[in-house]
Amino acid sequence: MRKVQFAVLAASALLLCTAKEAAAAVVVIANRASVPIRLQYEVHSADQALAESTVVDAPAEATRIAAKPVAADPSTKPDRARPAAARHQIAVGDVMVVPLHADQVMDIAGSGWQPMTLLPNRVYYFGETAKREIELREIGVGLESIPGPPPATLLAAGVNLNPTLATDPAASARLAAQQTALAKLVAARSTIQVAIYGDDDQNARRTVWEPRLKKRIAAASEILKRHCGMELAVKTVGEWESDDSNSDFQVALREFETKVRPPGVRLAIGFTSQYQITRGRTHLGGTRGPLATHILLREWSNHVSESERLELLLHELSHFFGAAHSPEQISVMRPVLGDRQSRARDFRIGIDPVNTLIMNMVAEEMRLRGANSFYQLSATTKRQMEAVYVSLQQALPEDPAAGELLRVLRRR
């Protein structure tokens, strides 16, 4: 068993349209059942849905919101403002992310479970009862619905959030131009330029380790894109000479930060192979904290499989987007990796739904505001993230990650 350490240290907002804060609004749904979940959903204004909803008693760890079935009444005229129901399937162990405006809700229905109205910035999961019945329940993380501007992804897609503009051609044209510019900005900021570096102790030639690391980065990028809409692009590959006399990971990370400063990239990821294999837990990777500039990973052990190396990389990349450690033992954010879980053929490497919500909040700030540190996060996002970190801290009281992130978030 090897423990991954998350070392946290203290780490130009640009807005288009009329948004003053980038409040990420998404619904995150995880499938923790033993079968794939097929569903259909509609996204629409919250006013009518909330008026029709009632709160039903449920266990403390999950709050259920009951709403009338989503299926339309054939005797009524269709609401032209509401889009047709979208269909989706969530694989076993996977997570679904749906972007919303902060004042929208999501009606969801399917076969064999009760339809529900899902609220923005909430986390839900499909599970099974003792009788093997499918249930959709909420994971309580202390969040409230906080009004704010729409996610950049919706604005960039050309969603007209002001119907009155349809009667004003000049205003519509200005909105279209703004949305075109924002779409380009969002696309550019949705890709993080990275540099990957191997040290002089790699146990293979560069012609071998470079394509291997690029492939691992690409695999991690695909998972990040699925969870929070962000991708990685390798711009630079290089080598650096690490100090063979050093055996302290924190010193090694500081050395990497000092020696490797590639221009034109947002993140430098180093892979070091200089250490001897040790028994028990050891630090396989680390970073200075969320939105830091460097990540260092140990590459030396032949006893670590490629799937475990991918988990380690994704673990640290998730910390980069603000993720904390999770009590979910199938999540890449579990505190201890190297447990051979990912070697199983049917194991799905992924991020738990609570951290997926956090990562979407941070990613949205990066896309819309160009945030490069927690200091630059909007007040709305900070308030939402604080509630989630407190919940994770309560779920893992012996683990320091959520508490360290809280301190960074609250630091002025």
DADA-V390594 format. One record per run of one state. SS is the DSSP state (h for helix, s for strand, l for the rest). FROM is the first residue (numbers start at 0). LEN is the number of residues. If there is no record, write none. Layout:
BEGIN
ss=SS from=FROM len=LEN
ss=SS from=FROM len=LEN
END
This chain:
BEGIN
ss=l from=0 len=1
ss=s from=1 len=2
ss=l from=3 len=22
ss=s from=25 len=6
ss=l from=31 len=5
ss=s from=36 len=9
ss=h from=45 len=7
ss=l from=52 len=1
ss=s from=53 len=3
ss=l from=56 len=7
ss=s from=63 len=3
ss=l from=66 len=19
ss=s from=85 len=5
ss=l from=90 len=4
ss=s from=94 len=5
ss=l from=99 len=4
ss=s from=103 len=7
ss=l from=110 len=2
ss=s from=112 len=7
ss=l from=119 len=2
ss=s from=121 len=7
ss=l from=128 len=5
ss=s from=133 len=6
ss=l from=139 len=12
ss=h from=151 len=5
ss=l from=156 len=6
ss=h from=162 len=5
ss=l from=167 len=1
ss=h from=168 len=21
ss=l from=189 len=1
ss=s from=190 len=9
ss=l from=199 len=6
ss=h from=205 len=23
ss=l from=228 len=2
ss=s from=230 len=10
ss=l from=240 len=8
ss=h from=248 len=11
ss=l from=259 len=7
ss=s from=266 len=6
ss=l from=272 len=12
ss=s from=284 len=3
ss=l from=287 len=6
ss=s from=293 len=5
ss=l from=298 len=7
ss=h from=305 len=15
ss=l from=320 len=5
ss=s from=325 len=1
ss=l from=326 len=7
ss=s from=333 len=1
ss=l from=334 len=1
ss=s from=335 len=2
ss=l from=337 len=3
ss=h from=340 len=3
ss=l from=343 len=9
ss=h from=352 len=17
ss=l from=369 len=4
ss=h from=373 len=3
ss=l from=376 len=2
ss=h from=378 len=17
ss=l from=395 len=5
ss=h from=400 len=10
ss=l from=410 len=2
END
